[in-house]
Amino acid sequence: MKKSSQILRAQARFLKYIPNFLTICNSLCGFAAMLLLVTAYRAQHGTALQICTISSIMIFSAMIFDVFDGLAARLLNAASLHGIQMDSLSDMVTFGVTPAMMVAIICQCFFQWDAAGTWRLIYVYLMCSIYLGCAALRLATYNVHATLKTHSKGNSDRFSGLPSPGAAAAICVALFFIWNQRDGLTETDMRIAAWILPAYTAILGLLMTSTISYIHAGKWLMSIRRNRRKLPLVVGMLAVVACFRLDGLAFLTLAYIFSGPVMLMFERMFRKRSAGGGR
């Protein structure tokens, strides 16, 4: 009996390491993506775009690990301050540094390294730096809030600001879209994309540090068991992706990004009307 209880305790201790293992897998996906991106440096735009697309797939793989490490921590009751710190450090590598690096490399390839002026290089660097700095600030802020809530009311079902995986997904989907249109891209199209993509990346960074409320996608999906009314919406989203594939994925990603500002606008309008009605 004593021996069996010791085995059970050993197994319980082993299970506590599963969330951290999944978190490490997240960071390893980001590291692999970064190694791939190094090979895209100074490559032809077609090759660089292909490498960035593969790196985007690695980032999406990391998102799967990011979802499951939180799920495993809750199911195994293994949530800890150590795990919170590890999760944010991994997210900084995978969803902070890697997307910024990816955008910087592909835009300079579109501008053509040798022909790109110094001011263009500075523009790309500054826009990607805004994203990177905002990702670091967002994750540090999240750590503080998560640490405080660990000892008080528990975790919220909403994020304050765009979550870093959502911002990284938005960049990856944009690159997927460009890759899908690669056969019809002209030099002018690539230069336009090289101007728009860094600005788009910077905007995503600013959304990460905003106070706009966003739904926690992982917890929202897990709540379907308790609220079956959400099931048709999930089926509808899967149908959109199945029917329209990349365009459908891009639409859903953009819908999530815009959901925060749109909901904020409606909430403020509702408050104004309520205040006016009260008078």
Secondary structure, 3 states (H helix, E strand, C coil): CHHHHHHHHHHHHHHCCHHHHHHHHHHHHHHHHHHHHHHHCCCCHHHHHHHHHHHHHHHHHHHHHHHHHHHHHHHCCCCCHHHHHHHHHHHHHHHHHHHHHHHHHHHHHHHCCCCCCHHHHHHHHHHHHHHHHHHHHHHHHHHHHHHHHHCCCCCCCEEECCCHHHHHHHHHHHHHHHHHCHHHCCHHHHHHHHHHHHHHHHHHHHHHCCCCEEECHHHHHHHHHCCHHHHHHHHHHHHHHHHHCHHHHHHHHHHHHHHHHHHHHHHHHHHHHHHHHHC
